């Protein structure tokens, strides 16, 4: 199977836009909150998970490897943003838990994300186009989850 011209154009546009947005988010988060985007994603996932998640669930949520998640959480633990806690009923499992300091960092980071995303999309595309894009990308992601 070969990619069509339209598929390749969509992929290139997605890659370019994602790279630009990721760089802007990383730069602004580092300058304004002392955090990088991947760390913000960990804090946000833990917050949405009620303050803690099993490491395996966190890795799945972040869509990175378990070992990558372990390294990222370990680095964040030294900053006091998260802590790892053994699960009493399952010795093999570990929770990643959001600390009060981590909550404060997330509170500082979120307005930065809001501004960067708003400026990035700004008046460049319509709300209808944004919604169409979100539906299309969500469909592609859902179709490919677990296929890699």
N, CA and C atoms as an extended XYZ file, in Angstrom:
444
Properties=species:S:1:pos:R:3:atomname:S:1:resname:S:1:resid:I:1 pbc="F F F"
N         0.851       -1.178        0.000 N   UNK     1
C         0.000        0.000        0.000 CA  UNK     1
C         0.894        1.238        0.000 C   UNK     1
N         0.521        2.205       -0.799 N   UNK     2
C         1.264        3.461       -0.871 CA  UNK     2
C         0.379        4.600       -0.387 C   UNK     2
N         1.018        5.573        0.241 N   UNK     3
C         0.286        6.759        0.695 CA  UNK     3
C        -0.131        7.591       -0.511 C   UNK     3
N        -1.311        8.174       -0.401 N   UNK     4
C        -1.778        9.069       -1.463 CA  UNK     4
C        -1.134       10.442       -1.289 C   UNK     4
N        -1.241       11.238       -2.316 N   UNK     5
C        -0.726       12.610       -2.257 CA  UNK     5
C        -1.399       13.365       -1.110 C   UNK     5
N        -2.706       13.186       -0.952 N   UNK     6
C        -3.441       13.870        0.120 CA  UNK     6
C        -3.003       13.390        1.505 C   UNK     6
N        -2.776       12.089        1.643 N   UNK     7
C        -2.316       11.555        2.933 CA  UNK     7
C        -0.941       12.108        3.290 C   UNK     7
N        -0.046       12.157        2.312 N   UNK     8
C         1.294       12.701        2.563 CA  UNK     8
C         1.232       14.191        2.890 C   UNK     8
N         0.377       14.933        2.206 N   UNK     9
C         0.231       16.367        2.490 CA  UNK     9
C        -0.311       16.577        3.899 C   UNK     9
N        -1.298       15.773        4.301 N   UNK    10
C        -1.856       15.879        5.661 CA  UNK    10
C        -0.797       15.544        6.700 C   UNK    10
N        -0.030       14.497        6.465 N   UNK    11
C         1.017       14.096        7.408 CA  UNK    11
C         2.061       15.202        7.557 C   UNK    11
N         2.507       15.762        6.432 N   UNK    12
C         3.524       16.824        6.500 CA  UNK    12
C         2.989       18.054        7.238 C   UNK    12
N         1.759       18.422        6.950 N   UNK    13
C         1.158       19.584        7.619 CA  UNK    13
C         1.004       19.325        9.115 C   UNK    13
N         0.544       18.124        9.468 N   UNK    14
C         0.395       17.760       10.880 CA  UNK    14
C         1.743       17.787       11.586 C   UNK    14
N         2.754       17.197       10.971 N   UNK    15
C         4.086       17.144       11.576 CA  UNK    15
C         4.639       18.553       11.785 C   UNK    15
N         4.510       19.385       10.776 N   UNK    16
C         5.041       20.752       10.877 CA  UNK    16
C         4.312       21.554       11.956 C   UNK    16
N         2.992       21.515       11.948 N   UNK    17
C         2.212       22.251       12.949 CA  UNK    17
C         2.499       21.729       14.351 C   UNK    17
N         2.549       20.409       14.508 N   UNK    18
C         2.828       19.821       15.816 CA  UNK    18
C         4.211       20.231       16.320 C   UNK    18
N         5.201       20.202       15.442 N   UNK    19
C         6.562       20.584       15.845 CA  UNK    19
C         6.624       22.041       16.287 C   UNK    19
N         5.963       22.913       15.543 N   UNK    20
C         5.951       24.333       15.902 CA  UNK    20
C         5.229       24.571       17.225 C   UNK    20
N         4.071       23.935       17.396 N   UNK    21
C         3.305       24.107       18.633 CA  UNK    21
C         4.059       23.529       19.822 C   UNK    21
N         4.640       22.339       19.661 N   UNK    22
C         5.389       21.707       20.741 CA  UNK    22
C         6.564       22.585       21.175 C   UNK    22
N         7.288       23.136       20.211 N   UNK    23
C         8.425       24.004       20.529 CA  UNK    23
C         7.962       25.250       21.282 C   UNK    23
N         6.883       25.860       20.819 N   UNK    24
C         6.356       27.054       21.498 CA  UNK    24
C         5.913       26.721       22.918 C   UNK    24
N         5.195       25.613       23.082 N   UNK    25
C         4.753       25.207       24.422 CA  UNK    25
C         5.943       24.947       25.333 C   UNK    25
N         6.910       24.190       24.848 N   UNK    26
C         8.079       23.872       25.667 CA  UNK    26
C         8.815       25.140       26.089 C   UNK    26
N         9.057       26.032       25.130 N   UNK    27
C         9.792       27.265       25.427 CA  UNK    27
C         9.052       28.126       26.448 C   UNK    27
N         7.754       28.317       26.241 N   UNK    28
C         6.979       29.176       27.142 CA  UNK    28
C         6.784       28.543       28.521 C   UNK    28
N         6.572       27.237       28.566 N   UNK    29
C         6.427       26.561       29.865 CA  UNK    29
C         7.732       26.605       30.652 C   UNK    29
N         8.845       26.416       29.963 N   UNK    30
C        10.147       26.460       30.635 CA  UNK    30
C        10.386       27.857       31.207 C   UNK    30
N        10.084       28.882       30.404 N   UNK    31
C        10.314       30.263       30.843 CA  UNK    31
C         9.338       30.697       31.934 C   UNK    31
N         8.078       30.303       31.821 N   UNK    32
C         7.057       30.815       32.729 CA  UNK    32
C         6.744       29.973       33.940 C   UNK    32
N         7.035       28.661       33.852 N   UNK    33
C         6.667       27.783       34.970 CA  UNK    33
C         7.799       26.848       35.389 C   UNK    33
N         8.940       26.921       34.697 N   UNK    34
C        10.068       26.065       35.057 CA  UNK    34
C         9.809       24.590       34.806 C   UNK    34
N         9.027       24.295       33.773 N   UNK    35
C         8.608       22.926       33.491 CA  UNK    35
C         8.616       22.728       31.977 C   UNK    35
N         8.831       21.503       31.534 N   UNK    36
C         8.719       21.213       30.107 CA  UNK    36
C         7.367       20.553       29.843 C   UNK    36
N         6.992       20.512       28.575 N   UNK    37
C         5.659       20.039       28.213 CA  UNK    37
C         5.388       18.611       28.691 C   UNK    37
N         6.340       17.718       28.572 N   UNK    38
C         6.128       16.322       29.002 CA  UNK    38
C         5.816       16.260       30.495 C   UNK    38
N         6.479       17.091       31.279 N   UNK    39
C         6.213       17.124       32.725 CA  UNK    39
C         4.814       17.675       33.000 C   UNK    39
N         4.411       18.660       32.245 N   UNK    40
C         3.065       19.218       32.394 CA  UNK    40
C         2.020       18.158       32.077 C   UNK    40
N         2.286       17.340       31.071 N   UNK    41
C         1.354       16.272       30.703 CA  UNK    41
C         1.217       15.248       31.825 C   UNK    41
N         2.316       14.924       32.504 N   UNK    42
C         2.257       14.005       33.653 CA  UNK    42
C         1.379       14.607       34.742 C   UNK    42
N         1.638       15.858       35.093 N   UNK    43
C         0.858       16.512       36.147 CA  UNK    43
C        -0.621       16.566       35.777 C   UNK    43
N        -0.916       16.882       34.530 N   UNK    44
C        -2.303       16.966       34.088 CA  UNK    44
C        -2.978       15.591       34.118 C   UNK    44
N        -2.278       14.560       33.668 N   UNK    45
C        -2.849       13.202       33.688 CA  UNK    45
C        -3.145       12.764       35.119 C   UNK    45
N        -2.228       13.063       36.029 N   UNK    46
C        -2.455       12.703       37.434 CA  UNK    46
C        -3.630       13.489       38.007 C   UNK    46
N        -3.704       14.755       37.681 N   UNK    47
C        -4.824       15.589       38.146 CA  UNK    47
C        -6.154       15.026       37.638 C   UNK    47
N        -6.216       14.724       36.340 N   UNK    48
C        -7.446       14.176       35.758 CA  UNK    48
C        -7.755       12.792       36.314 C   UNK    48
N        -6.729       12.080       36.780 N   UNK    49
C        -6.914       10.747       37.360 CA  UNK    49
C        -7.261       10.771       38.834 C   UNK    49
N        -7.601       11.933       39.352 N   UNK    50
C        -7.975       12.031       40.760 CA  UNK    50
C        -6.789       12.186       41.695 C   UNK    50
N        -5.623       12.520       41.150 N   UNK    51
C        -4.447       12.759       41.983 CA  UNK    51
C        -3.420       11.649       41.946 C   UNK    51
N        -3.801       10.484       41.395 N   UNK    52
C        -2.813        9.411       41.283 CA  UNK    52
C        -3.252        8.392       40.242 C   UNK    52
N        -2.256        7.756       39.652 N   UNK    53
C        -2.480        6.694       38.672 CA  UNK    53
C        -1.406        5.633       38.861 C   UNK    53
N        -1.741        4.407       38.519 N   UNK    54
C        -0.707        3.376       38.457 CA  UNK    54
C         0.255        3.756       37.337 C   UNK    54
N         1.508        3.403       37.516 N   UNK    55
C         2.520        3.778       36.530 CA  UNK    55
C         2.172        3.254       35.140 C   UNK    55
N         1.660        2.038       35.050 N   UNK    56
C         1.280        1.487       33.749 CA  UNK    56
C         0.157        2.277       33.096 C   UNK    56
N        -0.810        2.697       33.889 N   UNK    57
C        -1.916        3.514       33.371 CA  UNK    57
C        -1.419        4.885       32.938 C   UNK    57
N        -0.480        5.437       33.696 N   UNK    58
C         0.098        6.730       33.339 CA  UNK    58
C         0.849        6.620       32.014 C   UNK    58
N         1.629        5.556       31.845 N   UNK    59
C         2.356        5.344       30.588 CA  UNK    59
C         1.385        5.260       29.416 C   UNK    59
N         0.294        4.527       29.604 N   UNK    60
C        -0.708        4.400       28.541 CA  UNK    60
C        -1.344        5.754       28.233 C   UNK    60
N        -1.641        6.520       29.267 N   UNK    61
C        -2.248        7.842       29.087 CA  UNK    61
C        -1.306        8.775       28.330 C   UNK    61
N        -0.009        8.704       28.645 N   UNK    62
C         0.981        9.571       28.009 CA  UNK    62
C         1.410        9.058       26.641 C   UNK    62
N         1.088        7.802       26.359 N   UNK    63
C         1.485        7.129       25.125 CA  UNK    63
C         3.002        7.085       24.966 C   UNK    63
N         3.678        6.770       26.073 N   UNK    64
C         5.117        6.525       26.042 CA  UNK    64
C         5.379        5.204       26.765 C   UNK    64
N         6.590        4.707       26.654 N   UNK    65
C         6.924        3.415       27.250 CA  UNK    65
C         6.877        3.486       28.774 C   UNK    65
N         6.753        2.326       29.377 N   UNK    66
C         6.783        2.274       30.840 CA  UNK    66
C         8.131        2.756       31.368 C   UNK    66
N         9.213        2.363       30.698 N   UNK    67
C        10.536        2.790       31.169 CA  UNK    67
C        10.707        4.298       31.009 C   UNK    67
N        10.188        4.854       29.919 N   UNK    68
C        10.236        6.304       29.741 CA  UNK    68
C         9.419        7.027       30.797 C   UNK    68
N         8.274        6.455       31.137 N   UNK    69
C         7.428        7.026       32.187 CA  UNK    69
C         8.141        6.971       33.527 C   UNK    69
N         8.780        5.851       33.813 N   UNK    70
C         9.513        5.700       35.074 CA  UNK    70
C        10.611        6.746       35.188 C   UNK    70
N        11.370        6.947       34.109 N   UNK    71
C        12.451        7.954       34.135 CA  UNK    71
C        11.888        9.361       34.321 C   UNK    71
N        10.807        9.662       33.611 N   UNK    72
C        10.193       10.987       33.705 CA  UNK    72
C         9.662       11.244       35.111 C   UNK    72
N         8.954       10.285       35.672 N   UNK    73
C         8.405       10.431       37.023 CA  UNK    73
C         9.533       10.528       38.049 C   UNK    73
N        10.588        9.760       37.877 N   UNK    74
C        11.725        9.824       38.811 CA  UNK    74
C        12.342       11.219       38.803 C   UNK    74
N        12.491       11.800       37.618 N   UNK    75
C        13.039       13.155       37.510 CA  UNK    75
C        12.117       14.162       38.198 C   UNK    75
N        10.820       13.997       38.003 N   UNK    76
C         9.851       14.910       38.607 CA  UNK    76
C         9.756       14.711       40.114 C   UNK    76
N        10.010       13.506       40.568 N   UNK    77
C         9.984       13.219       42.004 CA  UNK    77
C        11.089       13.993       42.718 C   UNK    77
N        12.242       14.144       42.073 N   UNK    78
C        13.331       14.903       42.696 CA  UNK    78
C        12.981       16.383       42.825 C   UNK    78
N        12.063       16.860       41.983 N   UNK    79
C        11.596       18.247       42.079 CA  UNK    79
C        10.464       18.401       43.082 C   UNK    79
N         9.950       17.273       43.580 N   UNK    80
C         8.873       17.323       44.562 CA  UNK    80
C         7.485       17.474       43.962 C   UNK    80
N         7.351       17.285       42.642 N   UNK    81
C         6.063       17.469       41.981 CA  UNK    81
C         5.187       16.228       42.052 C   UNK    81
N         5.811       15.069       42.130 N   UNK    82
C         5.099       13.789       42.237 CA  UNK    82
C         5.849       12.912       43.228 C   UNK    82
N         5.186       11.857       43.658 N   UNK    83
C         5.869       10.853       44.472 CA  UNK    83
C         5.387        9.491       44.015 C   UNK    83
N         6.253        8.513       44.170 N   UNK    84
C         5.871        7.137       43.859 CA  UNK    84
C         5.510        6.440       45.157 C   UNK    84
N         4.396        5.723       45.123 N   UNK    85
C         3.873        5.053       46.311 CA  UNK    85
C         3.561        3.609       45.937 C   UNK    85
N         4.014        2.676       46.771 N   UNK    86
C         3.702        1.267       46.534 CA  UNK    86
C         2.217        1.022       46.750 C   UNK    86
N         1.665        0.144       45.938 N   UNK    87
C         0.259       -0.245       46.074 CA  UNK    87
C         0.211       -1.405       47.060 C   UNK    87
N        -0.414       -1.211       48.230 N   UNK    88
C        -0.384       -2.239       49.276 CA  UNK    88
C        -0.917       -3.598       48.821 C   UNK    88
N        -1.969       -3.597       48.021 N   UNK    89
C        -2.578       -4.868       47.630 CA  UNK    89
C        -1.879       -5.542       46.443 C   UNK    89
N        -0.900       -4.863       45.834 N   UNK    90
C        -0.169       -5.439       44.704 CA  UNK    90
C         1.272       -4.954       44.760 C   UNK    90
N         2.150       -5.774       45.286 N   UNK    91
C         3.546       -5.360       45.494 CA  UNK    91
C         4.265       -4.986       44.203 C   UNK    91
N         3.779       -5.505       43.079 N   UNK    92
C         4.439       -5.208       41.802 CA  UNK    92
C         4.063       -3.828       41.274 C   UNK    92
N         2.974       -3.282       41.746 N   UNK    93
C         2.452       -2.021       41.202 CA  UNK    93
C         2.902       -0.821       42.030 C   UNK    93
N         2.993        0.300       41.346 N   UNK    94
C         3.361        1.562       41.983 CA  UNK    94
C         2.425        2.646       41.477 C   UNK    94
N         1.979        3.489       42.399 N   UNK    95
C         1.205        4.671       42.042 CA  UNK    95
C         2.173        5.821       41.773 C   UNK    95
N         1.828        6.682       40.830 N   UNK    96
C         2.435        8.005       40.724 CA  UNK    96
C         1.388        8.942       41.306 C   UNK    96
N         1.800        9.753       42.258 N   UNK    97
C         0.862       10.588       42.997 CA  UNK    97
C         1.258       12.055       42.867 C   UNK    97
N         0.287       12.893       42.605 N   UNK    98
C         0.491       14.331       42.491 CA  UNK    98
C         0.659       14.933       43.885 C   UNK    98
N         1.696       15.751       44.066 N   UNK    99
C         1.900       16.422       45.351 CA  UNK    99
C         1.271       17.818       45.298 C   UNK    99
N         1.198       18.460       46.442 N   UNK   100
C         0.693       19.837       46.483 CA  UNK   100
C         1.572       20.755       45.639 C   UNK   100
N         2.884       20.534       45.684 N   UNK   101
C         3.804       21.327       44.865 CA  UNK   101
C         3.521       21.105       43.387 C   UNK   101
N         3.261       19.856       43.011 N   UNK   102
C         2.915       19.540       41.628 CA  UNK   102
C         1.628       20.222       41.188 C   UNK   102
N         0.650       20.260       42.088 N   UNK   103
C        -0.612       20.963       41.783 CA  UNK   103
C        -0.354       22.453       41.535 C   UNK   103
N         0.519       23.047       42.359 N   UNK   104
C         0.861       24.462       42.179 CA  UNK   104
C         1.537       24.695       40.832 C   UNK   104
N         2.449       23.804       40.459 N   UNK   105
C         3.137       23.927       39.172 CA  UNK   105
C         2.129       23.811       38.027 C   UNK   105
N         1.218       22.857       38.133 N   UNK   106
C         0.188       22.693       37.100 CA  UNK   106
C        -0.691       23.941       37.011 C   UNK   106
N        -1.042       24.528       38.145 N   UNK   107
C        -1.846       25.766       38.149 CA  UNK   107
C        -1.105       26.910       37.456 C   UNK   107
N         0.213       26.964       37.623 N   UNK   108
C         1.010       27.996       36.940 CA  UNK   108
C         1.154       27.693       35.449 C   UNK   108
N         1.215       26.415       35.107 N   UNK   109
C         1.460       26.017       33.718 CA  UNK   109
C         0.225       26.154       32.832 C   UNK   109
N        -0.945       25.877       33.371 N   UNK   110
C        -2.146       25.823       32.523 CA  UNK   110
C        -2.456       27.131       31.801 C   UNK   110
N        -2.372       28.287       32.462 N   UNK   111
C        -2.634       29.532       31.726 CA  UNK   111
C        -1.640       29.751       30.583 C   UNK   111
N        -0.418       29.270       30.753 N   UNK   112
C         0.586       29.387       29.690 CA  UNK   112
C         0.156       28.545       28.493 C   UNK   112
N        -0.283       27.319       28.760 N   UNK   113
C        -0.767       26.442       27.687 CA  UNK   113
C        -1.943       27.102       26.972 C   UNK   113
N        -2.873       27.645       27.738 N   UNK   114
C        -4.048       28.297       27.146 CA  UNK   114
C        -3.646       29.426       26.197 C   UNK   114
N        -2.715       30.272       26.630 N   UNK   115
C        -2.284       31.408       25.814 CA  UNK   115
C        -1.558       30.928       24.559 C   UNK   115
N        -0.633       29.993       24.714 N   UNK   116
C         0.138       29.510       23.561 CA  UNK   116
C        -0.785       28.871       22.525 C   UNK   116
N        -1.699       28.030       22.973 N   UNK   117
C        -2.616       27.364       22.039 CA  UNK   117
C        -3.534       28.386       21.367 C   UNK   117
N        -4.055       29.336       22.137 N   UNK   118
C        -4.930       30.370       21.561 CA  UNK   118
C        -4.184       31.199       20.520 C   UNK   118
N        -2.947       31.581       20.823 N   UNK   119
C        -2.159       32.373       19.873 CA  UNK   119
C        -1.762       31.546       18.657 C   UNK   119
N        -1.467       30.274       18.870 N   UNK   120
C        -1.035       29.404       17.779 CA  UNK   120
C        -2.139       29.250       16.735 C   UNK   120
N        -3.351       28.975       17.192 N   UNK   121
C        -4.464       28.806       16.257 CA  UNK   121
C        -5.069       30.150       15.882 C   UNK   121
N        -5.091       31.072       16.864 N   UNK   122
C        -5.543       32.441       16.646 CA  UNK   122
C        -6.633       32.584       15.613 C   UNK   122
N        -6.488       33.549       14.748 N   UNK   123
C        -7.458       33.778       13.692 CA  UNK   123
C        -7.081       33.077       12.401 C   UNK   123
N        -6.198       32.085       12.497 N   UNK   124
C        -5.693       31.435       11.285 CA  UNK   124
C        -6.694       30.474       10.651 C   UNK   124
N        -7.523       29.838       11.461 N   UNK   125
C        -8.530       28.904       10.935 CA  UNK   125
C        -9.842       29.113       11.683 C   UNK   125
N       -10.916       28.775       11.027 N   UNK   126
C       -12.239       28.971       11.626 CA  UNK   126
C       -12.516       27.918       12.695 C   UNK   126
N       -13.504       28.203       13.518 N   UNK   127
C       -13.945       27.241       14.530 CA  UNK   127
C       -14.416       25.954       13.867 C   UNK   127
N       -15.108       26.075       12.745 N   UNK   128
C       -15.580       24.888       12.018 CA  UNK   128
C       -14.388       24.048       11.554 C   UNK   128
N       -13.360       24.701       11.023 N   UNK   129
C       -12.172       23.972       10.568 CA  UNK   129
C       -11.461       23.296       11.744 C   UNK   129
N       -11.398       23.990       12.877 N   UNK   130
C       -10.781       23.389       14.067 CA  UNK   130
C       -11.546       22.152       14.515 C   UNK   130
N       -12.863       22.252       14.521 N   UNK   131
C       -13.687       21.098       14.934 CA  UNK   131
C       -13.524       19.935       13.967 C   UNK   131
N       -13.493       20.236       12.684 N   UNK   132
C       -13.307       19.191       11.671 CA  UNK   132
C       -11.947       18.525       11.841 C   UNK   132
N       -10.936       19.328       12.069 N   UNK   133
C        -9.581       18.811       12.291 CA  UNK   133
C        -9.538       17.927       13.530 C   UNK   133
N       -10.156       18.382       14.611 N   UNK   134
C       -10.166       17.607       15.859 CA  UNK   134
C       -10.856       16.264       15.664 C   UNK   134
N       -11.974       16.258       14.951 N   UNK   135
C       -12.692       15.000       14.693 CA  UNK   135
C       -11.834       14.075       13.828 C   UNK   135
N       -11.245       14.616       12.776 N   UNK   136
C       -10.425       13.797       11.882 CA  UNK   136
C        -9.230       13.194       12.619 C   UNK   136
N        -8.525       14.001       13.391 N   UNK   137
C        -7.348       13.500       14.107 CA  UNK   137
C        -7.734       12.518       15.206 C   UNK   137
N        -8.848       12.763       15.874 N   UNK   138
C        -9.326       11.817       16.890 CA  UNK   138
C        -9.682       10.477       16.260 C   UNK   138
N       -10.283       10.514       15.087 N   UNK   139
C       -10.635        9.285       14.373 CA  UNK   139
C        -9.383        8.503       13.991 C   UNK   139
N        -8.383        9.201       13.458 N   UNK   140
C        -7.127        8.549       13.080 CA  UNK   140
C        -6.438        7.959       14.309 C   UNK   140
N        -6.397        8.713       15.402 N   UNK   141
C        -5.757        8.216       16.631 CA  UNK   141
C        -6.476        6.980       17.153 C   UNK   141
N        -7.794        7.039       17.211 N   UNK   142
C        -8.569        5.899       17.723 CA  UNK   142
C        -8.365        4.661       16.860 C   UNK   142
N        -8.288        4.846       15.555 N   UNK   143
C        -8.109        3.717       14.642 CA  UNK   143
C        -6.727        3.085       14.774 C   UNK   143
N        -5.759        3.860       15.244 N   UNK   144
C        -4.386        3.367       15.313 CA  UNK   144
C        -3.906        3.031       16.713 C   UNK   144
N        -4.713        3.266       17.731 N   UNK   145
C        -4.322        2.905       19.096 CA  UNK   145
C        -4.073        1.407       19.168 C   UNK   145
N        -2.923        1.048       19.683 N   UNK   146
C        -2.612       -0.366       19.838 CA  UNK   146
C        -2.104       -1.036       18.574 C   UNK   146
N        -1.989       -0.294       17.473 N   UNK   147
C        -1.513       -0.924       16.241 CA  UNK   147
C        -0.005       -0.846       16.090 C   UNK   147
N         0.660       -0.112       17.006 N   UNK   148
C         2.105        0.048       16.883 CA  UNK   148
C         2.744       -0.761       17.865 C   UNK   148
